[in-house]
Amino acid sequence: MQKLIDKLTYYALYLLSLLPFRALYCLSDCAYFFVYKIFGYRKKLVRNHLQTAFPEKSDAERRDIERKFYHWFCDYFFEAIKLLSISRKELEKRFTITNSNEIEQCFQEGQSVGTILGHYCNWEWLSCVGIGLPDNRAVGLVYKPLKSHAMDEVFIRLRSCVGGMPVPKNDILRALVRLKQSGTMSIFGYIADQGPKWENIHLWLTFLNHETPVFTGSERIMRKMNNAIFYVEMSRPKRGYYTCTYHLITRHPQEMEEYAITREFFKRLEQTIRKNPEFYLWTHNRWKRTREEFERRFTIENGRVIPKS
């Protein structure tokens, strides 16, 4: 029964993806009315995040960001679904990569690439970065499987739309080792701004005016693989169009201090967000864990987070 539900869900969304962008954005505008105006999905949380992240802005300025965010948030869903059926020609028209040559240069010099990014603009479209590279390069995105099997299957399919290789986070190191052993040059993206579980908190830093616990696993993997590391910056020049730009952080990750890569990533991500804050995922409860509670409940011994007795 579950398999039947999964198939029906996929085919329903695939049929939806066949609609032209103009029709999808009409649906998005309707969704905005219900999500924001009627149901107020996580509006209190979003409003609080914007107030604490941008205390220097006026209420009117924050409300403007809020409205723009919910418009983009609804667009995100329909744009992501569109990947199930979008043609390569249309994707190349709407998704611009400004400097793939820098990635290819790393490959030519025998170094695979790790990219680090946040939940900014439509990160699902980044599974399509292979359109700017030769076909013999492996392109993938590290992801956390969804609890809903049906939706997880949908997102695996859309992330594979242009030869992408979605890999669950627990399997990424094995996948990278296999690619390296086969002599395949690869570029993988790590979304690194989620909130870690208590036992995975090893670093706190200031991000958008909040003391923030952050993931460091992406940095550890890229160091281990000796990847060239780039920050991926996305922008949205207009509705339905995205630009991806790679910014080199280092070609020598093992020479950098521990956590320096993670710190640099969050510094650059904040700079990106402050330019156009409406394209960040404000509905995620990113600051639900506080340092005070962490220090009350846990201690760190030999690099491991241990609950206090």
C-alpha positions in Angstrom: 0.0 0.0 0.0 2.8 2.4 0.9 4.5 1.8 -2.4 1.3 2.6 -4.2 1.0 5.9 -2.3 4.6 6.7 -3.1 4.0 6.2 -6.8 0.8 8.2 -6.9 2.5 11.0 -5.0 5.4 11.1 -7.4 3.2 10.9 -10.5 0.9 13.7 -9.2 3.9 16.0 -8.6 5.4 15.0 -11.9 2.2 16.0 -13.7 2.2 19.3 -11.8 5.8 19.9 -12.9 4.7 19.7 -16.5 2.9 23.1 -16.2 4.8 26.1 -17.6 6.5 28.4 -15.1 3.8 31.0 -15.6 1.1 28.6 -14.4 3.3 27.4 -11.5 3.8 30.9 -10.3 0.1 31.5 -10.4 -0.3 28.5 -8.1 2.5 29.9 -5.9 0.7 33.2 -5.6 -2.4 31.3 -4.4 -0.3 29.3 -2.0 1.2 32.5 -0.6 -2.3 33.8 0.2 -3.1 30.7 2.3 0.3 30.0 3.8 0.9 33.6 4.9 -2.4 35.4 5.0 -4.8 32.7 6.2 -2.7 30.1 8.1 0.3 32.2 9.0 2.6 29.2 8.7 5.3 29.7 11.4 4.8 33.4 11.2 5.5 34.0 14.8 8.9 32.2 14.5 9.8 34.0 11.3 8.9 37.4 12.8 11.0 36.7 15.9 14.0 35.5 13.8 13.9 38.7 11.7 13.6 40.9 14.7 16.6 39.4 16.5 18.7 39.1 13.3 18.0 42.6 12.2 17.4 44.8 15.3 18.7 47.8 13.4 15.8 47.7 10.9 12.4 49.2 11.4 9.2 47.2 11.9 8.2 48.3 8.4 11.4 47.0 6.8 11.2 43.7 8.6 7.5 43.3 7.5 8.6 43.9 4.0 11.3 41.2 4.3 8.7 38.9 5.8 6.2 39.3 3.0 8.9 38.8 0.3 10.2 35.7 2.2 6.8 34.0 2.1 6.4 34.8 -1.6 9.8 33.2 -2.3 9.1 30.3 0.1 6.1 29.3 -2.0 8.0 29.8 -5.2 10.7 27.5 -3.8 8.4 24.5 -3.7 7.0 24.9 -7.2 10.5 25.7 -8.6 11.9 22.5 -7.0 9.0 20.4 -8.3 9.7 21.8 -11.8 13.0 20.0 -11.8 11.2 16.7 -12.3 10.5 17.6 -15.9 12.4 20.7 -16.9 14.3 20.5 -20.1 18.1 21.0 -20.1 17.6 23.9 -22.6 15.3 25.7 -20.3 17.4 25.0 -17.2 20.5 26.4 -18.9 18.5 29.6 -19.7 17.3 30.0 -16.1 20.3 28.7 -14.1 23.6 30.5 -14.7 26.9 29.4 -13.3 29.4 32.2 -13.6 32.8 30.4 -13.0 32.7 26.6 -13.6 36.1 27.0 -15.1 37.6 27.4 -11.6 36.1 24.0 -10.6 37.4 22.4 -13.8 40.9 23.8 -13.2 40.9 21.9 -9.8 39.9 18.7 -11.6 42.6 19.2 -14.2 45.1 19.5 -11.4 43.9 16.3 -9.8 41.9 17.7 -6.9 38.2 17.0 -6.3 36.0 19.8 -4.9 33.8 20.2 -1.9 31.3 23.1 -1.9 29.7 24.5 1.2 26.3 26.3 1.1 23.3 27.3 3.1 19.5 27.3 2.8 19.6 30.3 0.6 17.7 30.9 -2.7 16.6 27.6 -4.2 19.4 25.2 -3.1 17.6 22.3 -4.9 18.7 23.9 -8.2 22.3 23.4 -7.2 21.9 19.7 -7.9 22.1 20.9 -11.6 25.6 22.4 -11.4 26.8 19.6 -13.6 25.5 21.5 -16.6 28.6 23.6 -16.5 31.0 20.7 -16.3 32.2 17.8 -18.6 30.0 14.7 -18.4 32.7 12.6 -16.9 32.7 14.5 -13.6 30.7 13.2 -10.6 28.3 15.8 -9.2 26.4 15.3 -6.0 24.6 16.8 -3.0 24.8 15.4 0.5 21.4 15.3 2.1 19.5 14.1 5.1 16.7 11.6 4.2 13.2 12.8 4.9 10.9 11.0 7.3 8.2 10.7 4.6 9.4 8.0 2.2 7.2 9.4 -0.6 8.6 12.9 -0.4 12.1 11.5 0.1 11.7 9.7 -3.2 10.5 12.8 -4.9 13.4 14.9 -3.8 15.9 12.1 -4.8 14.4 12.2 -8.3 14.5 15.9 -8.7 18.0 16.1 -7.3 19.1 13.6 -9.9 17.4 15.5 -12.8 20.7 16.5 -14.6 22.9 13.6 -13.6 23.2 14.6 -10.0 24.1 12.1 -7.3 22.2 12.6 -4.1 24.0 10.8 -1.2 22.7 10.4 2.3 24.9 12.1 4.8 25.8 8.8 6.6 27.1 7.3 3.3 29.1 10.3 1.9 32.6 9.3 3.0 32.3 5.8 1.5 30.9 7.3 -1.7 33.8 9.8 -2.0 36.4 7.1 -1.3 34.9 4.9 -4.1 35.0 7.8 -6.5 38.6 8.6 -5.6 39.7 5.0 -6.0 38.1 4.9 -9.5 39.9 8.1 -10.5 36.7 10.1 -10.9 36.9 13.8 -10.2 33.9 14.9 -8.1 32.2 18.0 -6.8 29.8 17.6 -3.8 27.7 20.2 -2.1 27.2 20.3 1.7 24.3 22.2 3.2 26.0 23.2 6.5 23.7 25.7 8.3 21.2 23.2 9.9 21.0 23.0 13.7 23.0 20.0 15.0 21.7 17.6 17.6 23.1 18.1 21.1 25.6 15.4 20.8 27.0 16.8 17.6 27.7 20.3 18.9 31.4 21.1 18.9 31.4 24.7 17.9 29.4 27.8 18.7 29.8 31.1 16.8 27.9 34.3 16.3 25.6 34.2 13.2 23.0 36.8 12.5 23.2 38.2 16.0 22.7 34.7 17.6 25.1 32.5 19.5 24.7 29.5 17.2 25.7 25.9 17.4 26.9 24.7 14.0 27.8 21.5 12.1 31.5 20.8 11.7 31.1 17.4 10.0 31.3 18.9 6.5 34.6 20.5 7.2 36.0 17.2 8.6 35.0 15.3 5.5 36.5 17.9 3.1 39.7 18.0 5.1 39.9 14.2 5.1 39.5 14.1 1.3 41.8 17.1 0.8 39.2 18.8 -1.4 39.5 22.3 -2.8 36.8 24.1 -0.9 34.4 26.7 -2.3 31.6 28.7 -0.8 28.6 28.6 -3.1 26.8 31.9 -3.4 23.4 32.0 -5.1 21.4 35.0 -6.2 18.0 35.5 -7.8 18.1 38.3 -10.4 14.4 37.8 -11.1 11.6 35.3 -10.5 12.5 31.9 -12.0 16.2 32.7 -12.6 19.2 31.9 -10.4 22.9 32.6 -10.6 25.5 30.4 -8.9 29.0 31.8 -8.1 31.9 29.8 -6.6 34.1 31.6 -4.1 37.4 29.7 -3.3 38.0 29.3 0.5 41.1 27.1 0.2 43.0 24.6 -2.0 44.8 23.4 1.1 42.2 22.5 3.8 44.6 20.5 5.9 46.8 23.5 6.5 44.0 25.6 8.0 43.2 25.7 11.7 40.4 23.5 13.0 37.0 25.0 12.3 38.5 27.9 10.3 36.6 26.7 7.2 33.3 26.5 9.1 33.8 30.0 10.5 34.6 31.4 7.0 31.5 29.7 5.6 29.2 31.3 8.1 30.8 34.7 7.7 30.3 34.6 4.0 26.7 33.2 4.3 25.8 36.0 6.6 27.1 38.6 4.1 25.0 36.9 1.4 21.9 36.9 3.6 22.2 40.6 4.6 22.2 41.6 0.9 18.8 40.0 0.2 17.5 38.5 3.4 14.1 37.4 1.9 15.8 34.4 0.2 16.9 32.7 3.5 14.9 29.9 5.1 13.5 31.8 8.1 10.9 29.1 9.0 13.6 26.7 10.3 13.9 26.9 14.1 17.6 27.2 13.9 18.2 28.8 17.3 16.1 26.4 19.5 19.2 25.2 21.3 21.0 27.6 23.6 24.6 27.5 24.9 23.3 27.9 28.5 21.2 24.8 28.2 24.1 23.0 26.5 26.5 23.8 29.3 24.0 22.8 31.9 23.3 19.4 30.4 26.5 18.4 28.6 30.3 18.4 28.9 33.0 17.8 26.3 35.6 15.2 27.0 38.3 14.2 24.5 36.3 15.9 21.7 33.1 14.0 22.6 29.9 15.5 23.9 28.9 13.7 27.1 25.7 14.2 29.1 26.2 15.3 32.7 25.0 12.8 35.3 
